[in-house]
Amino acid sequence: MTHLDSRNSDMTHLDSVTGRKIPKFGFKLGVDLVQEGAWVFSSSSSAITATSTMGEAPDVGMDAVQKRLMFDDESVPYFLPSFYLCILVDENDGVVGHASKYNCHLWENILKGNALHRAFSVFLFNSKYELLLQQRSGTKVTFPLVWTNACCSHPLYRESELIDEDALGVRNAAQRKLFDELGIPAEDVPVDQFTPLGRILYKASSDGKWGEHELDYLLFIVRDVNVNPNPDEVADVKYVNRDQLKELLRKADSGEEEICDANPQLIVSGELRALKPIFKIYGRRQVFSGPVVTLKVFEDNVLIREFLEEKGNGRVLVVDGGGSLRCAILGGNPVVQAQNNGWQGIVVNGCIRDVDEINGCDIGVRALASHPMKANKKGIGEKHVPITIGGTRISDGEWLYADTDGILISRTELSI
């Protein structure tokens, strides 16, 4: 698999015709316009920072889908042991044997020099010269939920994919995997339409158990295709034009990458969760974050006021109001007080009122709706207890991150 961010990789570029090594450089995906409507990818200082540690779970912890994705290339009759295995090569791309995907990605094998294998990366453009990107499935053992180019995989040790002439074997493999992963029919991507642009030799460690050591072919193709992703392989797909891709690169270099994109492993593990998109945005501060203080009430605002009278110290008050739409449990005065006391934000699973006043406050507020009726004042509720909003459980002390796209809950503070 090709990393779109290779800052921790040891990489050498190989000439696609002679196999001659070109001096090492930190290969990163860049984009330059060479003529109207055309693209060229080159070494540059920009990179899509779509990195993720390879699956941390050991093989004994894999679920059925993960095991199939890691071991499916070995599920063949014993008398055809090499038909579904990766192609082992030397640094000049000479075939030296075969091995399973599992063994090819074990870091201990890579360190021994036993795991260099042939791979490919497909860059597929439509007739508008928009690049197809895929987000890898969350069930993937390696790089779950990472965004990458259209398809990254391996040719297998079989006659049709061992053909070296004009990289025909690799092109055959690319056609096969585009169907396996994205449901693209073979007739949509004829083998003779792939253009091999070069090869990359690289090695990258991840978590100490897994790693990469591949001789990777870069294949370009321009076709309008029908895409029907396999959910075991692909979580999402999208096309991006040149400017959109440059913006992804810019965000990566400036550290503006989306939290979800930067933390796929936390999503898979459940440590990072998104609240359902049920909240409306109020207040002047559209982006806010901080440690969570939880409160559970129902049509009563006394405890909310008590909390907001305290020093906020950069915290976020999350109120489970039971989703009631019958009255407002938060008004303008408490929000002004929260702003003055240093609260970062307030999230209410219920209604608010005094919207104009709240929208003038330098604080982030989320609520289901506005309502003119005021709440009860009995002081009934529970502080610092686990709450559930829209099926998402939130505990006191977790971290909340909110922007115009929605609200995320993390078990720990994130680097953003």
C-alpha positions as CSV (number, residue, x, y, z in Angstrom):
1,M,0.0,0.0,0.0
2,T,1.3,3.5,-0.9
3,H,1.3,6.0,1.9
4,L,0.3,9.5,0.7
5,D,2.4,10.8,3.5
6,S,5.8,9.3,3.6
7,R,7.8,11.4,6.0
8,N,8.8,8.3,8.0
9,S,9.5,6.2,4.9
10,D,12.8,5.2,3.3
11,M,12.1,5.6,-0.4
12,T,14.0,5.3,-3.7
13,H,12.5,6.1,-7.1
14,L,13.2,3.5,-9.8
15,D,13.1,4.4,-13.5
16,S,10.2,2.6,-15.1
17,V,12.1,1.4,-18.1
18,T,15.6,0.6,-16.9
19,G,15.0,-0.1,-13.2
20,R,18.0,2.2,-12.4
21,K,17.9,3.7,-9.0
22,I,17.5,7.5,-8.8
23,P,19.0,9.1,-5.6
24,K,16.6,9.0,-2.6
25,F,14.3,11.8,-1.9
26,G,11.3,12.1,0.4
27,F,8.6,11.3,-2.0
28,K,5.4,13.1,-1.3
29,L,2.3,13.4,-3.5
30,G,2.3,16.8,-5.2
31,V,0.2,18.3,-8.0
32,D,1.3,20.6,-10.9
33,L,-0.7,21.6,-13.9
34,V,1.4,20.9,-17.0
35,Q,-1.2,21.8,-19.6
36,E,-4.9,22.6,-19.7
37,G,-6.9,19.7,-18.2
38,A,-3.9,17.6,-17.5
39,W,-2.2,16.5,-14.2
40,V,1.3,15.4,-13.2
41,F,2.3,14.1,-9.8
42,S,5.7,15.0,-8.6
43,S,7.9,15.1,-5.6
44,S,7.0,18.2,-3.5
45,S,6.9,19.6,0.0
46,S,3.2,18.9,0.2
47,A,1.6,15.7,1.4
48,I,-1.8,14.4,2.2
49,T,-1.4,13.5,5.9
50,A,-3.6,10.5,5.8
51,T,-1.4,8.4,8.0
52,S,-2.5,5.8,10.4
53,T,-0.8,3.1,12.3
54,M,-1.4,-0.3,10.7
55,G,-3.8,-2.4,12.6
56,E,-2.8,-2.6,16.2
57,A,-4.8,-5.6,17.0
58,P,-2.8,-8.8,16.7
59,D,-4.1,-11.5,14.3
60,V,-5.7,-13.4,17.2
61,G,-8.0,-10.4,17.8
62,M,-9.2,-10.0,14.2
63,D,-12.9,-10.5,13.5
64,A,-14.1,-12.7,10.7
65,V,-14.0,-9.9,8.0
66,Q,-10.5,-8.8,9.1
67,K,-9.2,-12.4,8.9
68,R,-10.7,-12.8,5.5
69,L,-9.1,-9.6,4.2
70,M,-5.7,-10.5,5.6
71,F,-5.7,-14.2,4.7
72,D,-8.0,-14.5,1.7
73,D,-5.0,-14.8,-0.6
74,E,-4.1,-18.0,1.1
75,S,-7.6,-19.6,0.9
76,V,-6.8,-22.0,-1.9
77,P,-6.3,-25.7,-2.4
78,Y,-3.1,-27.0,-0.9
79,F,-1.9,-28.1,-4.3
80,L,-2.0,-24.4,-5.5
81,P,0.0,-22.8,-2.7
82,S,1.5,-20.0,-4.6
83,F,-1.5,-18.9,-6.8
84,Y,-2.8,-16.3,-4.3
85,L,0.5,-15.1,-2.7
86,C,2.3,-11.8,-3.1
87,I,5.3,-11.6,-5.4
88,L,8.6,-11.2,-3.6
89,V,11.2,-9.1,-5.5
90,D,14.7,-7.7,-5.1
91,E,15.4,-3.9,-5.2
92,N,15.8,-4.1,-9.0
93,D,12.3,-5.7,-9.3
94,G,13.6,-9.2,-10.0
95,V,11.2,-11.9,-8.8
96,V,12.8,-14.0,-6.0
97,G,9.8,-15.9,-4.6
98,H,6.4,-15.5,-3.0
99,A,4.8,-15.0,0.5
100,S,1.5,-14.3,2.1
101,K,0.1,-10.8,2.6
102,Y,0.3,-11.5,6.4
103,N,4.0,-12.4,6.3
104,C,4.9,-9.6,3.9
105,H,3.6,-7.0,6.4
106,L,5.2,-8.3,9.5
107,W,7.9,-5.9,10.6
108,E,10.1,-8.6,11.9
109,N,10.2,-10.1,8.4
110,I,10.8,-6.7,6.8
111,L,13.8,-6.1,9.2
112,K,15.2,-9.5,8.0
113,G,15.0,-8.4,4.4
114,N,12.5,-11.1,3.6
115,A,9.4,-9.1,2.7
116,L,10.0,-6.8,-0.2
117,H,7.1,-7.4,-2.6
118,R,5.6,-5.9,-5.7
119,A,2.6,-3.6,-5.4
120,F,0.7,-1.0,-7.4
121,S,-1.2,2.3,-6.8
122,V,-3.9,3.3,-9.3
123,F,-4.7,7.0,-9.9
124,L,-8.0,7.0,-11.8
125,F,-9.4,10.2,-13.4
126,N,-12.7,10.8,-15.0
127,S,-13.1,12.8,-18.2
128,K,-13.2,16.0,-16.2
129,Y,-9.8,15.1,-14.9
130,E,-11.1,14.7,-11.4
131,L,-9.2,12.1,-9.3
132,L,-11.0,9.3,-7.6
133,L,-10.2,8.8,-3.9
134,Q,-11.3,6.0,-1.7
135,Q,-11.6,5.7,2.1
136,R,-10.5,2.3,3.3
137,S,-13.1,0.3,5.2
138,G,-13.1,0.4,9.0
139,T,-12.8,-3.4,9.0
140,K,-9.4,-3.3,7.4
141,V,-6.5,-4.6,9.5
142,T,-4.1,-2.1,7.9
143,F,-4.9,1.6,7.6
144,P,-8.7,1.5,8.5
145,L,-10.7,4.5,7.3
146,V,-7.6,6.2,5.7
147,W,-8.3,8.2,2.5
148,T,-6.0,7.2,-0.4
149,N,-6.0,7.0,-4.2
150,A,-8.4,4.9,-6.1
151,C,-6.8,1.5,-5.4
152,C,-3.6,0.3,-3.7
153,S,-2.9,-3.5,-3.7
154,H,-0.6,-6.2,-4.9
155,P,-0.2,-8.4,-8.0
156,L,-0.3,-12.0,-7.1
157,Y,2.0,-14.9,-7.9
158,R,0.1,-16.2,-10.8
159,E,0.9,-16.4,-14.5
160,S,-1.3,-13.5,-15.6
161,E,0.1,-11.1,-13.0
162,L,3.8,-12.1,-13.3
163,I,4.2,-10.8,-16.9
164,D,6.9,-8.2,-16.8
165,E,6.6,-6.9,-20.4
166,D,5.1,-3.4,-20.4
167,A,4.1,-4.1,-16.8
168,L,1.2,-6.2,-18.1
169,G,1.1,-8.4,-15.0
170,V,0.6,-5.4,-12.7
171,R,-2.0,-3.9,-15.1
172,N,-3.9,-7.1,-15.0
173,A,-3.8,-7.1,-11.2
174,A,-5.0,-3.5,-11.1
175,Q,-8.0,-4.3,-13.3
176,R,-8.9,-7.3,-11.0
177,K,-8.6,-5.2,-7.8
178,L,-10.6,-2.3,-9.1
179,F,-13.5,-4.7,-9.5
180,D,-12.9,-6.4,-6.1
181,E,-12.7,-3.1,-4.2
182,L,-14.8,-0.6,-6.2
183,G,-17.0,-2.9,-8.3
184,I,-15.6,-1.3,-11.5
185,P,-16.3,-3.7,-14.4
186,A,-13.3,-4.8,-16.4
187,E,-14.7,-3.3,-19.6
188,D,-14.6,0.1,-17.9
189,V,-10.9,-0.1,-17.3
190,P,-9.3,-1.9,-20.2
191,V,-5.8,-3.1,-19.4
192,D,-4.3,-1.3,-22.3
193,Q,-5.6,2.0,-21.0
194,F,-3.4,2.0,-17.9
195,T,-0.2,4.1,-18.1
196,P,2.7,3.0,-15.9
197,L,4.6,6.1,-14.9
198,G,7.3,4.7,-12.7
199,R,8.0,2.7,-9.5
200,I,8.7,3.6,-5.9
201,L,10.8,1.5,-3.5
202,Y,10.0,2.3,0.1
203,K,10.0,0.9,3.6
204,A,8.0,2.2,6.5
205,S,7.6,1.1,10.1
206,S,4.4,1.6,12.0
207,D,3.6,0.1,15.4
208,G,6.4,-2.4,15.8
209,K,4.3,-5.4,14.6
210,W,3.4,-4.2,11.1
211,G,5.2,-2.3,8.4
212,E,5.5,-1.8,4.7
213,H,8.3,-2.7,2.2
214,E,7.1,-2.5,-1.3
215,L,8.2,-1.9,-4.8
216,D,5.2,0.1,-6.0
217,Y,4.1,0.7,-9.6
218,L,2.3,4.0,-10.2
219,L,-0.6,3.5,-12.7
220,F,-2.6,6.3,-14.3
221,I,-5.8,5.9,-16.2
222,V,-8.4,8.3,-17.5
223,R,-11.9,6.7,-17.8
224,D,-15.5,7.4,-16.8
225,V,-16.4,4.4,-14.7
226,N,-19.3,2.9,-12.8
227,V,-18.4,2.6,-9.1
228,N,-20.1,0.2,-6.7
229,P,-17.8,-0.1,-3.6
230,N,-17.4,-3.3,-1.7
231,P,-18.2,-2.3,1.9
232,D,-15.7,-4.9,3.3
233,E,-13.0,-3.0,1.4
234,V,-14.2,0.6,1.0
235,A,-16.0,3.0,3.4
236,D,-16.5,5.9,1.0
237,V,-15.4,7.4,-2.4
238,K,-15.2,10.8,-3.8
239,Y,-13.8,12.7,-6.8
240,V,-11.6,15.7,-6.3
241,N,-10.4,18.3,-8.9
242,R,-7.0,19.8,-8.9
243,D,-7.8,22.7,-6.6
244,Q,-9.6,20.5,-4.1
245,L,-6.6,18.2,-3.9
246,K,-4.3,21.1,-3.5
247,E,-6.5,22.2,-0.6
248,L,-6.2,18.8,1.0
249,L,-2.4,19.1,0.7
250,R,-2.4,22.6,2.1
251,K,-4.5,21.6,5.1
252,A,-2.2,18.6,5.7
253,D,0.9,20.8,5.7
254,S,-0.7,23.5,7.9
255,G,-2.0,21.0,10.4
256,E,-5.7,21.8,9.5
257,E,-6.6,18.2,8.7
258,E,-10.1,17.2,9.8
259,I,-10.1,15.4,13.2
260,C,-11.9,12.4,11.8
261,D,-9.4,12.1,8.9
262,A,-6.4,12.3,11.2
263,N,-7.7,9.8,13.8
264,P,-9.2,6.8,11.9
265,Q,-7.9,4.3,14.5
266,L,-9.8,6.1,17.3
267,I,-13.0,5.9,15.3
268,V,-12.6,2.2,14.8
269,S,-11.9,1.6,18.5
270,G,-14.8,3.8,19.6
271,E,-12.6,6.3,21.4
272,L,-13.8,9.0,19.0
273,R,-17.5,9.3,18.4
274,A,-19.8,11.7,16.5
275,L,-23.0,12.9,17.9
276,K,-26.0,12.6,15.6
277,P,-26.5,15.8,13.5
278,I,-29.5,17.0,15.5
279,F,-28.1,20.3,16.9
280,K,-28.5,23.9,15.6
281,I,-25.6,26.4,16.0
282,Y,-26.0,29.4,18.2
283,G,-23.5,31.9,19.7
284,R,-20.6,33.7,18.0
285,R,-18.1,30.9,18.6
286,Q,-18.8,28.3,15.9
287,V,-15.6,26.2,16.7
288,F,-14.9,25.2,20.3
289,S,-13.6,22.4,22.4
290,G,-12.8,21.4,26.0
291,P,-13.3,18.8,28.7
292,V,-16.9,17.8,29.3
293,V,-19.0,18.5,32.4
294,T,-22.2,16.4,32.2
295,L,-25.6,17.2,33.6
296,K,-29.0,15.4,33.3
297,V,-32.2,17.4,33.8
298,F,-35.7,17.4,32.4
299,E,-37.5,20.7,31.7
300,D,-35.7,22.3,34.7
301,N,-32.9,24.9,34.5
302,V,-31.8,25.4,38.1
303,L,-28.8,23.1,38.0
304,I,-27.7,24.6,34.6
305,R,-27.6,28.0,36.2
306,E,-25.6,26.8,39.2
307,F,-23.0,25.2,36.9
308,L,-22.6,28.3,34.7
309,E,-22.2,30.5,37.8
310,E,-18.9,28.6,38.5
311,K,-15.6,29.3,36.7
312,G,-15.6,27.4,33.4
313,N,-11.8,27.1,33.0
314,G,-12.3,26.2,29.4
315,R,-14.8,23.4,29.9
316,V,-17.9,22.5,28.0
317,L,-21.2,21.9,29.7
318,V,-23.2,19.1,28.1
319,V,-26.8,18.9,29.2
320,D,-29.1,16.0,28.5
321,G,-32.5,17.6,28.7
322,G,-34.2,14.4,27.5
323,G,-34.7,15.9,24.0
324,S,-37.8,17.8,25.3
325,L,-39.2,20.4,22.8
326,R,-41.8,21.6,25.3
327,C,-39.9,24.5,26.9
328,A,-36.5,26.2,27.0
329,I,-34.0,25.1,29.7
330,L,-31.3,27.7,28.7
331,G,-31.8,31.4,28.3
332,G,-29.7,34.5,27.5
333,N,-28.7,35.5,31.1
334,P,-27.0,32.1,31.9
335,V,-25.2,32.2,28.6
336,V,-23.8,35.7,29.2
337,Q,-22.7,34.5,32.6
338,A,-21.0,31.4,31.1
339,Q,-19.2,33.6,28.6
340,N,-17.9,35.8,31.4
341,N,-16.9,32.9,33.5
342,G,-14.7,31.3,30.9
343,W,-16.9,28.4,29.6
344,Q,-16.0,27.3,26.1
345,G,-19.4,26.1,25.1
346,I,-22.8,24.6,26.1
347,V,-24.5,21.7,24.4
348,V,-28.2,21.2,25.2
349,N,-30.2,18.2,24.3
350,G,-33.3,20.4,24.5
351,C,-34.4,23.9,23.7
352,I,-33.1,27.4,24.4
353,R,-34.6,30.9,24.2
354,D,-33.4,34.5,23.9
355,V,-31.7,33.5,20.7
356,D,-30.6,37.1,19.7
357,E,-28.9,37.6,23.0
358,I,-27.2,34.2,22.8
359,N,-26.0,34.9,19.3
360,G,-24.3,38.0,20.5
361,C,-22.2,36.1,23.1
362,D,-18.6,35.0,22.4
363,I,-19.3,31.3,23.3
364,G,-20.4,28.2,21.4
365,V,-23.9,27.0,22.0
366,R,-25.7,24.0,20.5
367,A,-29.3,23.1,21.0
368,L,-32.1,21.2,19.3
369,A,-34.3,24.3,18.8
370,S,-35.6,27.5,20.3
371,H,-38.8,27.7,22.4
372,P,-40.6,30.7,24.0
373,M,-41.7,28.8,27.1
374,K,-39.5,28.9,30.2
375,A,-38.6,25.8,32.2
376,N,-39.4,24.7,35.8
377,K,-37.2,25.7,38.7
378,K,-37.3,22.7,41.1
379,G,-33.6,22.0,41.0
380,I,-34.1,18.3,40.1
381,G,-31.3,16.6,38.1
382,E,-28.0,14.7,38.3
383,K,-24.5,16.1,38.0
384,H,-21.4,14.5,36.6
385,V,-23.2,11.3,35.5
386,P,-22.9,9.4,32.2
387,I,-25.5,10.6,29.8
388,T,-26.7,9.3,26.4
389,I,-27.6,11.7,23.6
390,G,-28.8,10.3,20.3
391,G,-27.4,6.9,21.1
392,T,-23.9,8.2,22.0
393,R,-22.7,7.8,25.6
394,I,-20.9,10.8,27.1
395,S,-19.0,10.7,30.3
396,D,-17.8,13.5,32.6
397,G,-14.2,14.4,31.8
398,E,-14.2,13.3,28.2
399,W,-13.4,15.9,25.5
400,L,-15.8,17.6,23.1
401,Y,-14.9,19.1,19.7
402,A,-17.5,21.2,17.8
403,D,-17.4,23.0,14.5
404,T,-19.8,23.8,11.7
405,D,-19.7,20.1,10.6
406,G,-20.9,18.7,13.9
407,I,-19.8,17.5,17.4
408,L,-17.2,14.8,18.3
409,I,-16.7,13.2,21.7
410,S,-13.2,11.8,22.5
411,R,-12.1,9.8,25.5
412,T,-9.0,11.9,25.7
413,E,-7.7,15.2,24.5
414,L,-6.6,15.2,20.9
415,S,-3.7,17.0,19.2
416,I,-5.3,19.4,16.8
